[in-house]
Amino acid sequence: MKKRLFLAVIGLLLLVGALGGVKALQIRSMIDQKSKFTLPPEIVTTATSRSDSWDATLTAIGSLTAVQGVTVSAEVSGKVTHIAFTPGSRVQAGDLLIRQDTTSEEAQLRSVETAAALAKLNLDRYTGLLAQQNIAQSLYDNAEAEYKQAMAQVDTIRATISKKNIRAPFAGRLGIRLINLGQILKENEPIVSLQNLDPIFVDFLLPQQHLGLIHKGLSIRIKTDALPGQILTGKITTINPEVDSATRNIRIQATVANEQELLRPGLFVNVEVVLPQRQNVIVIPATAVLYAPYSDSVFVLRQTKNEQTGQQETVLSQQFVKLGEKRGDYVAVISGLKEGEAIVSTGVFKLRNGQTAVVNNELSPEFKLAPQPQDN
C-alpha cells in the first residue's frame, strides 16, 4: 500500500515538472519573439526647418470706441412736435434733430420783448435828460437797470426756445430713434445716439514691462471676426501717463481710419503693435509639434545603417524644443532645433522614438504664414 502511494506521488511530481518545463519553453519562446519584433516603417510627411525674418510684435486684446460719441438727450421738458432726422443717417454739426413745443415760450418772448423795447425808450429818454442835467443820476441808473433786466428776460426765453430746438452737436452717424412724435420728453431723456465713426479709436492694454518698447506713432494691425480676412492698420496716438496699480498694465489708444464705417464702437479686436526691429527665427509647421504638459517635441529624421541588413534606413528621433510665437500655420522654435533639419510635419501623435519611417510627401498639406478661410 505504501509502495503504491509513493509511486503515485513520484508520478504526480514528474507530471507537474513536465508541464512546468513545457510552459517555461513557451514563455521563453514568446520573450524571444518579442525581443526580435520591430515596428513596421511608418509612412510620414516631412518638412524642413528654415530661417525666416518676422516683424517683432506685441499682441493685445482691444475694443473700439468713437472719437466722438454721445446720446443726444433733452435739456428741458416738452412735447415733441417735429422729428427732423432719419435713423441711421449722417448729419452735420448744427443740423436740427427734433423740435419741442415752444408756443408758450414764444408768447412770453413777445411780452418781454415789448417790455424791453419800452425800457430801451425810457433809457434813451433819460440819457438825453441826463446829458442836459435835467434829472438825477439815480433815475438814469434805475432806467438802465430796468432795460438790462428786460433784456436778460428776453435772452432767458430765447435760450429756452433754442434748447427745445435740439441740434446735432457734431457731425456723425445717428442710431435708432428713441422717441416718438407727440411724446412728452422729460429732462435728460435720451433721443438718439450720435457717433463720429471716421476715424475710430482702438483702446487696449499692455503689461508694464513693454513700456520701454512703445511710443506714439508706432503702427498697429487689427483684426476682428466682424471683418474676416481683413487686416486694418493705424497708429498709436496716446499712451496713458500712469500704470494701473491693480493690474500693472498701461492703457494705450490708437487711431484707425474708418472711411467706409465698417468698424463700430464696442467691437472686440485683436491688436498687434509692430515694433521697428525684426527678429530672425527658425520656423516649422505647427502640426509638426507633439504638444505635451512636460515639454513639446518634434520627430527628426536620421539616416542610420541597419546592422542586420546593412542597408540605410530612416529612423525617427524625438527631440524636445522650446517654442515661441505662432503665426498662421507656422510656429517659431527658440531652441532645440537647427536650420535645415528634416522633421515629420503631420501625424506626430502616433509616432515613437526610434521607429523607422518611409517618406511620402504626396499628401503633404501646404503651409502658409497667412492662411485664408477658403484654405481650410
C-alpha positions as CSV (number, residue, x, y, z in Angstrom):
1,M,0.0,0.0,0.0
2,K,2.7,2.4,1.0
3,K,4.7,1.5,-2.2
4,R,1.7,2.3,-4.4
5,L,1.2,5.7,-2.7
6,F,4.9,6.5,-3.1
7,L,4.8,5.7,-6.8
8,A,1.7,7.8,-7.3
9,V,3.4,10.8,-5.6
10,I,6.5,10.4,-7.8
11,G,4.4,10.1,-10.9
12,L,2.5,13.3,-10.0
13,L,5.7,15.2,-9.4
14,L,7.1,14.1,-12.7
15,L,3.9,15.2,-14.4
16,V,4.0,18.7,-12.8
17,G,7.6,19.0,-13.7
18,A,6.9,18.1,-17.3
19,L,4.1,20.6,-17.5
20,G,6.2,23.3,-15.9
21,G,9.0,22.7,-18.4
22,V,6.7,22.9,-21.4
23,K,5.2,26.2,-20.0
24,A,8.7,27.6,-19.4
25,L,9.7,26.8,-23.0
26,Q,6.5,28.6,-24.3
27,I,7.2,31.7,-22.2
28,R,10.9,31.8,-23.4
29,S,9.7,31.5,-27.0
30,M,7.3,34.4,-26.6
31,I,10.1,36.5,-25.0
32,D,12.4,35.7,-27.8
33,Q,9.8,36.6,-30.4
34,K,9.0,39.9,-28.6
35,S,12.7,40.9,-28.5
36,K,13.0,40.2,-32.2
37,F,9.8,42.1,-33.1
38,T,10.2,45.6,-34.7
39,L,7.5,48.0,-35.6
40,P,6.9,48.3,-39.3
41,P,8.1,51.5,-41.0
42,E,5.6,54.4,-40.6
43,I,4.7,56.4,-43.7
44,V,5.3,60.1,-42.9
45,T,5.2,63.5,-44.5
46,T,8.2,65.8,-43.9
47,A,9.1,69.5,-43.7
48,T,12.4,71.3,-43.3
49,S,13.1,73.8,-40.5
50,R,14.0,77.1,-42.1
51,S,15.1,80.5,-41.1
52,D,12.8,83.5,-41.5
53,S,12.6,87.1,-40.5
54,W,9.4,88.1,-38.7
55,D,8.2,91.5,-37.6
56,A,8.6,92.0,-33.8
57,T,5.1,92.5,-32.5
58,L,3.3,92.8,-29.2
59,T,-0.2,91.3,-29.1
60,A,-3.2,92.5,-27.1
61,I,-7.0,92.5,-27.0
62,G,-8.7,95.8,-27.7
63,S,-12.0,97.5,-28.0
64,L,-13.2,100.2,-30.4
65,T,-14.5,103.5,-29.2
66,A,-15.8,106.5,-31.2
67,V,-13.6,109.6,-31.4
68,Q,-16.8,111.5,-30.5
69,G,-19.9,109.7,-29.3
70,V,-22.9,110.8,-27.3
71,T,-26.5,110.0,-26.7
72,V,-28.4,113.2,-27.6
73,S,-30.9,114.0,-24.8
74,A,-33.5,116.6,-24.0
75,E,-32.2,119.6,-21.9
76,V,-35.7,120.7,-20.8
77,S,-39.1,119.1,-20.7
78,G,-41.5,119.5,-23.5
79,K,-43.7,117.8,-26.1
80,V,-42.2,116.6,-29.4
81,T,-43.8,118.5,-32.3
82,H,-41.4,117.7,-35.1
83,I,-38.8,115.0,-35.8
84,A,-36.3,116.2,-38.4
85,F,-33.9,113.3,-38.7
86,T,-33.9,109.8,-40.2
87,P,-32.5,107.0,-38.0
88,G,-29.1,105.7,-39.3
89,S,-28.4,108.8,-41.4
90,R,-25.4,111.1,-41.4
91,V,-25.8,114.6,-40.0
92,Q,-23.6,117.7,-39.9
93,A,-22.9,119.8,-36.8
94,G,-25.9,122.1,-36.2
95,D,-28.5,120.1,-38.1
96,L,-31.9,120.1,-36.5
97,L,-32.9,116.8,-34.9
98,I,-36.2,117.5,-33.1
99,R,-38.3,120.4,-32.2
100,Q,-40.3,120.6,-29.0
101,D,-43.5,122.7,-28.4
102,T,-42.5,126.3,-27.8
103,T,-45.8,128.1,-28.1
104,S,-45.9,129.3,-24.5
105,E,-42.2,130.5,-24.7
106,E,-42.9,132.4,-27.9
107,A,-45.9,134.1,-26.3
108,Q,-43.7,135.0,-23.3
109,L,-41.0,136.2,-25.6
110,R,-43.3,138.7,-27.3
111,S,-44.3,140.1,-24.0
112,V,-40.8,140.5,-22.6
113,E,-39.6,141.9,-26.0
114,T,-42.3,144.6,-25.7
115,A,-41.2,145.4,-22.2
116,A,-37.6,145.5,-23.3
117,A,-38.5,147.9,-26.1
118,L,-40.2,150.2,-23.7
119,A,-37.3,150.1,-21.3
120,K,-35.0,151.0,-24.1
121,L,-37.1,154.1,-25.0
122,N,-37.1,155.2,-21.3
123,L,-33.3,154.6,-21.2
124,D,-32.8,156.7,-24.3
125,R,-35.0,159.5,-22.9
126,Y,-33.2,159.5,-19.6
127,T,-29.9,159.5,-21.4
128,G,-30.8,162.8,-23.1
129,L,-32.2,164.4,-20.0
130,L,-29.1,163.4,-18.0
131,A,-26.9,165.0,-20.6
132,Q,-28.8,168.2,-20.1
133,Q,-28.6,167.7,-16.3
134,N,-32.4,167.8,-16.0
135,I,-32.7,164.5,-14.0
136,A,-30.8,163.0,-11.1
137,Q,-28.2,160.3,-11.8
138,S,-30.3,157.8,-9.8
139,L,-33.2,158.0,-12.2
140,Y,-30.9,157.2,-15.1
141,D,-29.4,154.3,-13.2
142,N,-32.8,152.8,-12.5
143,A,-33.8,153.1,-16.2
144,E,-30.6,151.4,-17.2
145,A,-31.1,148.6,-14.7
146,E,-34.7,148.1,-15.9
147,Y,-33.5,147.8,-19.5
148,K,-30.8,145.3,-18.7
149,Q,-33.3,143.2,-16.6
150,A,-35.7,143.2,-19.5
151,M,-33.0,142.1,-22.0
152,A,-32.0,139.3,-19.6
153,Q,-35.6,138.0,-19.6
154,V,-35.5,138.1,-23.4
155,D,-32.3,136.1,-23.5
156,T,-33.6,133.6,-21.0
157,I,-36.7,132.8,-23.0
158,R,-34.7,132.7,-26.3
159,A,-32.3,130.2,-24.7
160,T,-35.2,128.0,-23.6
161,I,-36.6,128.1,-27.2
162,S,-33.2,127.3,-28.5
163,K,-32.9,124.3,-26.1
164,K,-36.2,123.0,-27.4
165,N,-34.8,123.0,-30.9
166,I,-32.3,120.2,-30.4
167,R,-29.5,120.1,-32.9
168,A,-26.5,117.8,-33.6
169,P,-23.5,118.9,-31.5
170,F,-21.1,117.4,-34.1
171,A,-21.0,115.6,-37.5
172,G,-21.6,111.9,-37.3
173,R,-24.0,109.0,-37.8
174,L,-27.3,108.7,-36.0
175,G,-28.5,105.5,-34.4
176,I,-32.0,104.2,-33.6
177,R,-34.7,106.8,-32.8
178,L,-35.7,106.5,-29.1
179,I,-38.7,109.0,-29.1
180,N,-42.0,109.4,-31.0
181,L,-43.9,112.4,-32.3
182,G,-46.2,113.9,-29.6
183,Q,-44.2,112.3,-26.8
184,I,-43.6,114.4,-23.6
185,L,-39.9,114.4,-23.1
186,K,-38.5,114.8,-19.6
187,E,-35.2,116.5,-18.8
188,N,-32.2,114.3,-19.8
189,E,-34.4,111.7,-21.6
190,P,-32.4,110.1,-24.5
191,I,-33.4,110.9,-28.1
192,V,-30.9,109.2,-30.4
193,S,-27.2,108.0,-30.4
194,L,-24.8,110.1,-32.4
195,Q,-21.3,108.6,-33.2
196,N,-18.4,110.1,-35.2
197,L,-17.0,106.9,-36.8
198,D,-14.2,108.2,-39.0
199,P,-11.6,107.9,-37.6
200,I,-12.1,105.5,-34.7
201,F,-10.2,104.8,-31.5
202,V,-8.7,101.4,-30.5
203,D,-8.2,101.0,-26.7
204,F,-6.0,98.2,-25.4
205,L,-3.7,97.3,-22.5
206,L,-0.1,96.1,-22.5
207,P,1.9,94.9,-19.5
208,Q,4.2,97.4,-17.8
209,Q,7.4,95.5,-19.0
210,H,6.7,96.6,-22.6
211,L,6.5,100.3,-21.7
212,G,10.1,101.0,-22.9
213,L,9.3,99.4,-26.4
214,I,6.2,101.5,-27.3
215,H,5.9,105.2,-28.2
216,K,3.5,107.4,-30.1
217,G,3.5,106.9,-33.9
218,L,4.1,103.1,-33.8
219,S,2.0,101.2,-36.3
220,I,-0.7,98.7,-35.3
221,R,-2.6,96.0,-37.1
222,I,-6.1,95.0,-36.0
223,K,-8.3,92.0,-36.9
224,T,-11.9,91.3,-36.0
225,D,-14.3,88.5,-36.7
226,A,-16.7,91.1,-37.9
227,L,-14.4,91.6,-41.0
228,P,-13.0,88.1,-41.6
229,G,-9.8,88.0,-43.6
230,Q,-9.2,91.8,-43.4
231,I,-6.3,93.5,-41.6
232,L,-6.6,97.2,-40.8
233,T,-3.8,99.5,-39.8
234,G,-3.4,102.5,-37.6
235,K,-1.1,104.5,-35.4
236,I,-0.6,104.8,-31.6
237,T,-1.8,108.3,-30.7
238,T,-2.0,108.2,-26.9
239,I,-0.2,106.4,-24.0
240,N,-1.6,106.9,-20.6
241,P,0.8,108.7,-18.3
242,E,0.1,106.3,-15.4
243,V,0.2,102.5,-14.9
244,D,-2.8,100.7,-13.4
245,S,-1.7,99.8,-9.9
246,A,-4.1,96.9,-9.7
247,T,-3.2,95.1,-12.9
248,R,0.3,96.7,-13.7
249,N,-1.0,97.4,-17.2
250,I,-0.7,100.6,-19.2
251,R,-3.7,101.8,-21.3
252,I,-2.9,102.7,-24.9
253,Q,-5.1,104.3,-27.6
254,A,-4.5,104.1,-31.3
255,T,-6.4,105.7,-34.2
256,V,-7.6,103.8,-37.3
257,A,-9.1,105.3,-40.4
258,N,-12.7,104.1,-41.0
259,E,-13.8,105.8,-44.2
260,Q,-16.4,103.1,-45.0
261,E,-17.6,102.9,-41.4
262,L,-17.2,99.2,-41.3
263,L,-15.8,99.4,-37.7
264,R,-18.3,100.3,-35.0
265,P,-17.8,101.3,-31.3
266,G,-17.8,98.4,-28.9
267,L,-16.3,95.9,-31.4
268,F,-13.8,93.4,-30.0
269,V,-10.5,93.3,-31.9
270,N,-7.1,91.6,-31.9
271,V,-4.3,94.1,-31.8
272,E,-0.7,93.7,-33.0
273,V,1.8,96.5,-32.2
274,V,4.5,96.4,-34.9
275,L,7.9,97.2,-33.4
276,P,10.7,98.8,-35.5
277,Q,13.1,95.9,-35.3
278,R,12.7,92.5,-37.0
279,Q,13.6,89.1,-35.4
280,N,15.3,86.1,-37.1
281,V,13.6,82.9,-36.2
282,I,13.6,79.2,-37.0
283,V,10.1,78.2,-38.2
284,I,8.4,74.8,-38.6
285,P,4.8,73.8,-39.3
286,A,2.7,73.9,-36.1
287,T,1.4,70.4,-36.9
288,A,4.9,69.0,-36.6
289,V,4.9,69.6,-32.8
290,L,3.8,66.9,-30.3
291,Y,2.4,69.0,-27.5
292,A,2.7,67.6,-24.0
293,P,2.5,69.0,-20.4
294,Y,6.1,68.1,-19.6
295,S,7.6,69.5,-22.9
296,D,6.9,69.9,-26.6
297,S,8.8,67.8,-29.0
298,V,9.3,67.1,-32.7
299,F,10.5,64.0,-34.6
300,V,13.7,64.5,-36.6
301,L,14.6,62.1,-39.4
302,R,18.0,60.5,-39.0
303,Q,19.7,58.2,-41.5
304,T,21.3,55.0,-39.9
305,K,22.6,51.7,-41.1
306,N,20.7,48.5,-40.3
307,E,23.2,46.1,-38.6
308,Q,21.3,43.0,-39.8
309,T,20.7,44.0,-43.5
310,G,23.5,46.5,-43.9
311,Q,21.1,48.9,-45.7
312,Q,20.4,52.6,-44.9
313,E,17.1,53.3,-43.2
314,T,15.3,56.4,-41.9
315,V,14.8,56.4,-38.1
316,L,12.7,58.9,-36.1
317,S,14.4,60.7,-33.2
318,Q,12.2,62.5,-30.8
319,Q,13.7,65.9,-29.9
320,F,12.4,68.4,-27.3
321,V,12.0,72.0,-28.4
322,K,11.1,75.4,-26.9
323,L,8.5,77.2,-28.9
324,G,7.9,80.9,-29.5
325,E,5.3,82.9,-31.3
326,K,2.8,81.2,-33.7
327,R,1.8,82.8,-37.0
328,G,-0.5,81.2,-39.4
329,D,0.4,77.6,-40.0
330,Y,3.9,78.1,-38.6
331,V,5.5,78.3,-35.1
332,A,8.8,79.7,-34.1
333,V,11.4,77.4,-32.4
334,I,13.5,79.2,-29.8
335,S,15.8,76.3,-29.0
336,G,16.2,72.5,-29.7
337,L,16.3,72.6,-33.5
338,K,18.7,73.8,-36.1
339,E,18.0,75.2,-39.5
340,G,17.7,72.7,-42.3
341,E,16.8,69.7,-40.2
342,A,14.1,67.4,-41.7
343,I,11.2,66.7,-39.4
344,V,7.8,64.9,-39.6
345,S,5.2,67.5,-40.4
346,T,1.9,65.7,-39.7
347,G,0.5,62.8,-37.6
348,V,3.2,63.0,-34.9
349,F,0.8,61.8,-32.2
350,K,1.1,58.2,-33.4
351,L,4.9,58.1,-33.7
352,R,7.5,56.6,-31.3
353,N,11.1,57.4,-30.7
354,G,13.5,55.1,-32.7
355,Q,10.7,54.0,-35.1
356,T,11.7,53.5,-38.8
357,A,9.8,55.6,-41.3
358,V,9.2,55.9,-45.1
359,V,8.8,59.4,-46.5
360,N,5.9,60.1,-48.8
361,N,5.0,63.8,-49.4
362,E,2.4,63.3,-52.0
363,L,-0.4,64.2,-49.5
364,S,1.6,66.8,-47.5
365,P,-0.5,69.9,-46.9
366,E,0.6,73.4,-48.0
367,F,1.6,75.6,-45.0
368,K,1.2,79.4,-45.1
369,L,2.0,82.3,-42.9
370,A,-1.3,84.0,-43.6
371,P,-3.9,81.2,-44.4
372,Q,-7.3,82.4,-45.6
373,P,-10.7,80.8,-44.6
374,Q,-11.0,79.3,-48.1
375,D,-7.7,77.4,-47.5
376,N,-9.4,75.3,-44.7
